[in-house]
Amino acid sequence: MSQKKLNIAVVGATGFVGLDLVYFLSKHPKVNIVDLCAQKNLGKNINFFDKRLKKKLPKVSNVKKVDWNKIDLLFLSLPNGEAQRLIKKLYSYKHLKFIDLSADFRIEDSKEYKKWYFTNHQAKNLIDKTIYSIPEFTKHEIRNYRLVANPGCYPTSIQLPLLPLLKKELINTKNIVIDSKSGFSGAGKNYKIKFAHPNIESSILAYGIEKHRHMSEMDQQFKKYSKKKVNYIFNPHLLPTFRGILSTIYLEIKSNTSINKIHAEIRKFYSKSNFVKVLDINIAIGTGSVLNTNMCEISVCKTRHKNKIVIFSVIDNLVKGASGQAIQNMNLMYNFKESLSLK
């Protein structure tokens, strides 16, 4: 394990994800937080935004004031489209590495990116130098990259249970239904503007009907892990709770398999995982046990139909779905203990 402390900068430090990122980094024994950047509230103490932050940390500053020669790793928690512009400017600093928590480098085809995000990619030459990293699938490759695309929150909750099954061809890929529900923090601090829905904090809202941007990365990743085309319906919902995701995945299993085999395969795949817990068959599940943690819990359940099962997956959208997974990726990049500052 490396002993040198990393010098860290966080851009977008005062958003919901940024603050969780700063919180976990502030507890990390192997990092030194040098710069906390935002566009507003310059000069304020970061604990003004998050009372959990007791440690003395840099005041909020403008990204233009960062001395990049002194930074080893930059975390970017910015709106889609902004990280690619900044990374493009900074990539010439050969010592500097990046973990991007936006969607800017998740999509490997720039044409697909434009199709889903309605704008031309500004750093196309860096896309093939990026690794899309759910750590449970990339821990042996990630050290070879300077630029990491942190996955989306919904796709994380969905891929963790599904990818091992797609890889082993244990499920029917023609008729998958995915119903996901998230706390409203997933929409960012401007959620009331983004979702001009009455009583957003005390009602349930279905959105992204027919086409949600996270489908682009799920399409991409499903194609990598499945030998057959994966046809699925996905619909997200916002719940009147601040954080947490519950994804419900309805599956048809193949005639030569069983729920016991499905369960055994997922449990075997994650038998050595620090952050994925596979519960016994037919266990009720909810977000309460994973809030403010980097854990994902998975429950495989029977239905009244022998060949149909339901898999439930729960994560904290701001942690395992964003900040915690980013730090997990950092730990693997630098050969730190994978769970450092996250347990």
N, C-alpha and C positions, 0 to 999 in steps of 0.2 A: 504494500500500500504506500502510495506517495505521501511524503511528510510535508511538502511545501503547501502553504495556504494559497488558494486561488483568489485573485483579485476579481471581484464581481461587480458588474453594473446591471441595473434593472431599468429598462425603459418602459413606461406605463405602470409605474410603481404604485399609483394611488387608486387604480381600479380594483374591483372585487378580486380578480385573479392576482393582480400585482401585489396586493396587500397580503394575501395568503402566501404568495411566493416569498415576500420579504420576511414574513413570520417564520416560515420553515428555514429559510437561509440564515436568519439571525440565531438559530439554535445549532447551526452546522459547525462542527469544530474544525473543518478543513477549509473554510472560506472566510474571506475578508470583504465585507460589503463596502465598496469605495464610492459608488455613485447611485443615487436613486433619482430617476428623471421622470418628469411629467411636463405637460404644457401649461398647467394652471397651478396656483397655490405655491409658486416658487418661493423658497426661503422658509417654508413651514417645516416643523418637525413632523416626521412620518407618524409618530404616535398620536398626532392630532386626528388622523384618519382611522387608527386602529389602536385601541387601548391595550391590546395584548402585548404590544411592542414596548418592553421595559428597557431593553438594552439601548445604550447611546448609539445612534446611527446617523449617517449623513443627512443633512437637510435636503428637501426636495429642490432639485436644480434642473436647469435646461440641458438637454443632451449636447448642445453645442459646446458646453464647457468641459466635457469629458476629455481627459488625456488618454487617448486610446493606446498609447505606448505602455501604459501602466495597467491595462485591463487584460485579463486572460480569457474571460468568458462573459458574453452579453446575453441576458435574457430579454426577450422582446414580448411584451404583452400589449399589443397595439391593435387598433382596428384593422380589418383586412385591407391590404393594399399599401399600408405604410411601412411594414417591416422590410418588404422587398426593396424599397427605395433606399432605406438606411443601410441594409446589409450590402447592397450593391456598392455603396460608397466606401464601406469599411472592409470589404473582403480582401483588399490589397495588404492589410495588416496581417502578415503571414502567421503570427503567433495567436491571433484572435479567433475564438470559436463562438458559435451562436446556437442558442436554443430558441426557436421561434414558436410562440404559442398561438399565433394566428393561423389562418388557412393558406398563407401565401406560398408555402413550399410543400404543401401536402399532396398536391395534384401533379403527377409526373409528366403530363401532357399539357403544354401551354394552351393548346386549342381547347382542351376540356376545361381548363381553368377559365378561359374567356367565356365559354358556354355557360358556366355555372355562376361566375362572378361578374360577368358583363363588362370586363375591362381587359386590356392587353397586359400581359405580365411584363414587368419592368426589369426583370433579372433572369431572363430565360437561360442564359449560359450557366447559371448556378443551380438550376433545377436538378440536373443529373449529378451534381456534387452533394446532394442532400440525401439524408436517410429519413424516411418516415418511420418513427420509432415508438411502437408499443413495446416497452422494455422486455416483456415476457417472450417476445418473438425475435428481438434484435440484439440481445446482450452480447453476443460474440462478434457482431459486426460493427457496432456503434463507435468503437474506438478508432476506426479508420476514417471517420468523417469529422469535418469542422463545422458542418451545418446540420442541425437536427430539426425536423419538422415534428413538433409535438401534436399528437392526434386530437381530434375533436372529442368533446365529452360524450355525446351520444354514441359515436362510432366506437369509442373505447368500451363502453358498457355492453355493446352488441358484439364486437369482435372477440372479446375475451371468451365468452361461451361458445360462439359459433365457429371460429376458425379451426379449432382442433377437430370438430365434427366434419367440416367441409374437407379438410385434409385427408381424413380417413374414409370419406365417402359413406357416411353412416346415415345421412338424411336425404330426403327427397328435396332437390333444389328448385323444383318448379312452383312450389306453393308455400312460401314462407311469409308469415305475417308478423310484423314487429311494431309493437305499441310502446312508445317511450314517454315517460312523464318526468319533467324536471322542475326544480325550484326556479323562481323567476330571476335569480342571480345570474343564470346562464345567458340572459339577454343583456348583461352589463348594467352599469349605473344609469343609463338612459332608458331603462326598460319601460318606463311610463310613456316615453315618447315613441319608442319602437313599437310598442303594443298599445295603441290608443283604444284600449278596451275598458269598459266601465268596471270599477272595483277589481282591478287586476290583482291586488294583494289578497283578495278574499273570494276569488272565483277560479274556476278551471277553464282553460282556454285551449282549444284545438287550433293548431296553426300549421303552416308549411304543407298544406294539403296538396297532394299530387306530386309536389316537387320541393324538396328541402335540400339546401346546399350540402349538408353532410352526406347525402346519398352519393355524391361524386367520389368521395374517398372510400365509402363502403363498396361501391361498384369496383373501384380499382383494386382494393384489397381482397375482395371476394374472388375476383378473377385470378389473383395470384395463388390462392390457396385451394381453389376448386377446379377440377378437370372439366366440369360441366358449367354451363351458364346458370347463374343464380338469379332466379326471378323472385322478387320479394316486394311486399308492400310495407312502407314505413310511414308512420305518422307520429309526430311529436305533440306533446301537450305541456302547457305550463300549469303548475299547481300553486295554490296559495301558501307556499312555504319558501323559505329563502334559498336553501341549498339541498342537493340530493337528486339522484336520478334512479328511477325504477324502470327497467326495460323488460317487457313481457314478450317472449318470442314463441310463436306457435309453429310447431314443426310436425311434419309427417315422417315417421321413421321407416326405413326400408324393411321389407318382409323378412329378411334374413337376420334382423337384429332385434334388440329389445331395449326397454328403458334402462334395465340393469347394465347393459353393455354401453349405452350412451353415457350413463352416469360414471361408469368405471373409466371410460376413456377420458372424460374431462378431469376426473379426479387424478388419474395417472399423469396427465399432461402437466397439472399444476402441483404435483406432489412435493416439489422442492421450492415452490414459489413463496416469496416473502409476503406477497400482497394479494394473492387470490386464494380464497377459501371456498371450497366446494362442500356444501352441506349434505346431509343425508337426503335420500329421496323423500319427496313429499313434505318438505319442511316449509312452513310459512315464512315469508321473508319481507323485510322492509328496510327503508333507508336509515332508520334510527341507529342501527348497529355500526354504520360506516361513516356517519357524519363527522367531519373534521379529521378524517383519517385517509390514508392512501390505499385502503383496502377495497377489494371487490369481493362481494359474496354472491355465490351462484347456487340456485336451487333447481333441481330437475324434478318435475312433477307429472304424475299420471293425469289423464283425463278419462271421461267415460268411454272413449273410443280407444281400442287396443293399439292402433297404429298411430295415434296422435298424442303428442306430449307438449307440455309447456315448460319453458325454461325462464326463470326469473333471474335478473342480474341487477345488483344495486351498487352504486358508487356515490361518492360525493363529487358533484360536477366541478367544483372549484379545486379539488385536491387530486384524486386519481384521474379526474377528467381534465386536469389542467396543471396546476402548480406542483402538486406532489409528484405527478408523473414526469414533469420537467426535471425536478430534482433527482428523481430515480434515474432518469436518463443521464444527468450530469454525473452521478455517482459511478455509473457504468463507464462513461467516457473517460474518467480519470482514475479508474481502478480503485475507487473508494468502496467501502462496504455498501452494498446496494441499499440497505435500509437506513443509512446514516441520516439523522435528523428527522426521519419519518416515522420512527417507532419510539 
